[in-house]
Amino acid sequence: MKIKKVEFYGNDNLPGRKLRPFLNSSENWLLGIVTGAGKFDPEKLEEDKQRIMYIYRNHGYLTAQVTQANIDFSEEDDSITLKFYIKEGPQFKVSSIDIAEDDEVPHEFVTLFFQLKAGDYYSQEKLGETIKDLKNIWGERGYIDADVVPQVVPNLENNTVKIDFHVDKGSKWKLNRIDITGNHRTHDKIIRRQILLEEGDILTTGLMEQSKNNIEYLSYFEKESIKWKKHRISKDKIDLELQVEEAKTRQFSAGLTYGGSGPTDGMRLSSSLDFRNVNGQGWDT
């Protein structure tokens, strides 16, 4: 059975056109057989409810809820209509946002990375971006395991929210050794020359991320497979394992054309072979 319609009730402030693109469940259309649109998966219905609430929280509706999700079956054309019932609640503004002071980082510098400011409408997405930026601040100073926890306190009387960040910096780690796994074809030296980290140095998130990006740029490995894995070996030392998965590096194409004018009339056959990372040595031809 295919999804004929996705309907929303109670969404007085956010129209359906803003909600539909974010759902797993989409309405069937002419090219649905190609794009997968219209396919109904009951297991993803709960996830769609969470996505709707996430969108509302990005627009300041901190207490928004999807109270019900109904599935209406039509025996006439074997179709489904999904109905989401929403309780929006009030829109919240940020009354204050702050973070505990730290001896290593000036407080004025840290607050520059707040994506939300007093008077802004609350946004779950901007809160997540702020947490990521704050982790990078301490990660650049060697605290690669820094944990940033926001305390979000809503005031239901005046529809405001107070946000305070708490940081657990953790410890600084020295790099003991780098191991590379999964490179069955590519030689270690091809990968290691892209790594900016030196054994004995304090680890930083910036150098780890830049090294990862350099290796992605080679296009010799599946992008999603490139990951750092940490192995603690002592109180202040750590081994890093770089996990990769070889990608296909050969590409062949051929073509046949016929036509032309004058002396060039006739049939033409063309072919090409692209071979990257020849013998795992990083050569392309």
C-alpha positions in Angstrom: 0.0 0.0 0.0 1.2 3.5 -0.9 1.0 6.8 1.0 -1.5 9.0 -0.8 -1.6 11.9 1.7 0.3 13.2 4.7 -1.9 15.6 6.7 -1.3 17.7 9.8 -3.8 19.0 12.3 -3.2 21.6 14.9 -0.2 23.2 13.1 -1.5 26.7 13.2 2.0 28.4 13.0 4.0 26.0 10.8 2.5 25.0 7.5 2.6 21.4 6.2 5.0 22.4 3.4 7.7 23.1 6.1 7.1 19.8 7.9 6.8 17.3 5.0 10.3 17.5 3.6 11.8 16.3 6.9 9.7 13.1 7.2 10.6 9.6 6.2 7.0 9.1 5.1 6.4 11.0 1.9 3.4 11.1 -0.5 3.4 8.9 -3.6 3.9 10.6 -7.0 4.6 9.8 -10.6 8.3 8.9 -10.1 7.8 7.4 -6.7 8.9 4.0 -8.0 12.3 5.5 -8.7 12.7 7.8 -5.7 11.0 5.4 -3.2 8.4 8.1 -2.3 5.1 6.7 -1.1 6.5 3.7 0.6 5.0 3.1 4.0 7.1 1.8 6.8 5.3 1.6 10.2 8.6 1.3 12.1 9.6 4.9 11.0 6.3 6.4 12.1 7.7 7.1 15.6 10.8 8.6 14.1 8.6 11.0 12.1 6.9 12.1 15.2 10.3 13.0 16.8 11.3 14.8 13.6 8.2 17.0 13.7 8.9 17.9 17.3 12.5 18.7 16.4 11.4 21.1 13.7 9.1 22.9 16.1 11.9 23.2 18.7 14.0 24.8 16.0 11.3 27.5 15.8 11.1 28.1 19.5 8.2 25.8 20.4 10.0 24.0 23.2 7.0 22.1 24.5 5.5 21.1 21.2 4.1 17.5 21.0 2.7 15.1 18.4 -0.2 13.8 20.4 -1.3 11.2 17.9 -0.4 9.7 14.5 -3.3 7.9 12.7 -3.1 5.6 9.7 -6.3 5.7 7.6 -6.6 2.9 5.0 -8.6 3.2 1.8 -9.9 0.0 0.3 -10.9 1.8 -2.9 -7.4 2.4 -4.2 -5.3 0.5 -1.6 -3.8 3.7 -0.3 -2.9 5.2 3.1 -3.4 8.7 4.6 -1.2 9.6 7.5 -2.6 12.1 10.0 -0.4 13.8 12.5 -2.1 15.7 15.4 0.1 18.4 16.9 -0.1 20.5 20.1 2.2 23.4 19.4 2.2 25.2 22.7 3.8 28.7 23.2 7.0 30.0 21.4 9.9 30.5 23.8 12.6 33.2 23.7 16.1 32.9 25.3 16.2 35.1 28.5 19.9 34.5 29.2 22.7 32.2 28.0 26.1 31.8 29.8 28.9 29.4 30.5 31.1 28.8 33.6 34.4 30.8 33.4 37.6 28.8 32.7 41.2 29.8 33.5 42.6 28.7 30.2 40.1 30.4 27.9 38.8 34.0 28.2 35.1 34.2 28.9 34.6 36.9 26.3 36.1 34.7 23.6 34.0 31.7 24.5 30.7 33.7 24.3 31.5 34.7 20.8 30.6 31.2 19.7 27.1 31.2 21.1 24.7 30.7 18.2 21.9 31.9 20.5 21.6 35.2 22.3 19.2 36.8 24.8 16.0 37.8 23.0 16.4 35.1 20.2 13.8 32.4 19.8 15.0 29.1 21.1 16.4 26.7 18.5 17.4 23.1 19.1 19.6 23.2 16.0 21.5 26.3 17.1 22.0 24.8 20.6 23.6 21.7 19.0 25.9 23.9 16.8 27.0 25.8 19.9 27.8 22.6 21.8 29.9 21.5 18.8 31.8 24.8 18.6 32.5 24.8 22.4 33.9 21.3 22.2 36.2 22.4 19.5 37.5 25.3 21.6 38.7 22.9 24.3 39.6 20.3 21.8 42.0 22.7 20.1 43.7 23.1 23.5 44.2 19.3 23.9 41.0 18.3 25.7 39.8 16.0 22.9 37.3 14.3 25.3 35.7 17.6 26.5 32.0 17.2 27.3 29.7 20.2 27.1 26.3 19.8 28.8 23.6 22.5 28.4 21.2 23.1 31.3 18.0 24.3 29.6 15.5 25.7 32.1 12.1 26.9 30.7 9.9 29.5 32.5 6.3 28.6 31.7 5.0 31.9 33.2 6.6 34.2 30.6 7.6 31.6 27.9 11.4 32.2 28.2 14.3 29.8 28.6 17.5 30.1 30.5 20.6 28.2 29.1 23.8 27.5 31.1 26.6 25.4 29.7 28.8 23.2 31.9 32.1 21.9 30.6 33.9 18.8 31.8 37.3 19.2 30.1 38.7 15.8 30.9 42.5 15.2 30.5 45.1 16.1 27.9 46.6 13.2 26.0 50.0 12.7 24.4 50.1 10.6 21.2 52.1 7.4 21.7 51.6 5.7 18.3 49.4 5.7 15.2 48.2 2.4 13.7 46.4 2.1 10.4 44.0 -0.7 9.7 41.9 -1.7 6.6 44.4 -0.6 4.0 44.8 -3.9 2.3 46.1 -2.4 -1.0 47.4 1.1 -0.1 50.8 1.3 1.5 51.0 2.9 4.9 53.4 5.7 3.8 50.8 7.0 1.3 48.4 7.5 4.3 50.9 8.6 6.9 52.2 11.6 4.8 48.7 13.0 5.0 48.6 12.9 8.8 49.6 16.1 10.7 50.0 14.4 14.1 53.4 13.7 15.5 54.1 11.0 18.1 54.8 12.6 21.5 52.7 15.7 20.8 49.5 16.7 22.6 46.5 15.6 20.6 44.1 18.3 19.3 40.8 17.8 17.6 41.8 20.3 14.8 44.8 18.2 13.7 42.8 15.0 13.9 40.0 16.4 11.8 42.4 18.0 9.2 44.3 14.7 8.9 41.1 12.9 8.3 40.1 15.4 5.6 43.5 15.0 3.9 43.0 11.3 3.7 39.4 11.7 2.4 40.8 14.0 -0.4 42.9 11.1 -1.7 39.6 9.4 -2.8 41.3 6.0 -2.2 39.0 5.0 0.6 35.2 5.0 1.3 34.5 8.3 2.9 32.2 7.0 5.7 34.8 4.4 6.7 37.6 6.8 7.7 37.5 7.0 11.5 39.8 7.6 14.4 39.6 5.1 17.3 41.3 5.9 20.6 43.1 3.4 22.8 44.3 4.6 26.2 47.5 2.9 27.3 48.5 5.0 30.4 47.4 7.9 32.5 48.4 10.5 29.9 49.2 8.5 26.7 47.0 7.2 24.0 47.3 5.2 20.8 45.3 6.2 17.7 43.9 3.7 15.3 43.0 5.0 11.8 40.3 2.8 10.3 39.9 2.9 6.5 38.2 0.8 3.9 39.5 0.6 0.3 37.3 2.1 -2.4 37.1 1.1 -6.0 39.8 2.9 -8.0 39.3 1.5 -11.5 36.9 3.0 -14.0 36.3 1.9 -17.5 34.0 3.6 -20.1 33.3 3.1 -23.8 31.2 4.7 -26.4 30.1 4.2 -30.0 29.0 7.1 -32.4 28.0 7.1 -36.0 27.6 10.0 -38.4 29.4 13.1 -39.3 29.8 15.0 -42.6 32.2 14.8 -45.5 35.3 12.7 -45.1 34.6 12.0 -41.4 31.4 9.9 -42.1 31.4 6.6 -40.4 31.5 4.8 -37.1 33.7 5.8 -34.2 34.6 3.7 -31.1 36.1 5.3 -28.0 37.2 3.9 -24.7 39.0 5.1 -21.6 40.4 3.5 -18.4 41.1 5.5 -15.2 43.3 3.7 -12.7 43.9 5.5 -9.4 46.3 4.4 -6.7 48.3 2.0 -8.9 49.8 -0.9 -6.8 48.8 1.1 -3.7 51.6 3.6 -4.4 49.4 6.6 -4.8 50.0 6.9 -8.5 47.1 7.8 -10.8 46.9 7.1 -14.6 
